[in-house]
Amino acid sequence: MEGEPQPRASRPHIPDYGIPDTPEGLLPWSWARERLEQALTYWIATVRPEGRPHVMPSWGAWVGDRFYFEGGPRTRRARNIAQNPEVVVHIERGDDAVIIEGIAATLDTDEDLEIRVMEGFAKYRASHDYEVDPQNWRKGGLWVLNPRVAFGWNVGNYPADATRWHF
């Protein structure tokens, strides 16, 4: 968002993949933000209590450089997050890769936040005739992922545009 600090861009460390050592070609954070805001499907990865991965598609909203997603407290995802809040989210978008790593938590909402998150979910009104119900959020049904690091590239430009952002 304008006026807010931007994540720091750098190169990811992926030995032997030809990632450049220079900053030329790094993607701007606005490139990733646009894709995160527009995505309809996000893949959310959590870890089961015994350590096995769990990945499921979900709808969500990227608002104010945070990822918001719905889900009841009895879902496998919610039970996993309760035990281990480390989460990875990846957008489903053809050749564009945007991956976010961070800490997820249930969220107590206020009216201002509910309005902003509802605006982020408005894309599903046109695509799927779906309207969010903030009443569900007040029962532990809204989650936020606070990002720590993100990765992005376009498959057609990889490895030249491979970018890592630290928050």
Secondary structure as GFF3:
##gff-version 3
##sequence-region A 1 167
A	DSSP	beta_strand	8	10	.	.	.	ID=ss1
A	DSSP	alpha_helix	29	38	.	.	.	ID=ss2
A	DSSP	beta_strand	42	47	.	.	.	ID=ss3
A	DSSP	beta_strand	53	58	.	.	.	ID=ss4
A	DSSP	beta_strand	60	63	.	.	.	ID=ss5
A	DSSP	beta_strand	66	70	.	.	.	ID=ss6
A	DSSP	alpha_helix	76	83	.	.	.	ID=ss7
A	DSSP	beta_strand	86	91	.	.	.	ID=ss8
A	DSSP	beta_strand	96	106	.	.	.	ID=ss9
A	DSSP	alpha_helix	111	121	.	.	.	ID=ss10
A	DSSP	alpha_helix	123	128	.	.	.	ID=ss11
A	DSSP	alpha_helix	134	136	.	.	.	ID=ss12
A	DSSP	pi_helix	137	141	.	.	.	ID=ss13
A	DSSP	beta_strand	142	154	.	.	.	ID=ss14
A	DSSP	beta_strand	163	166	.	.	.	ID=ss15
###
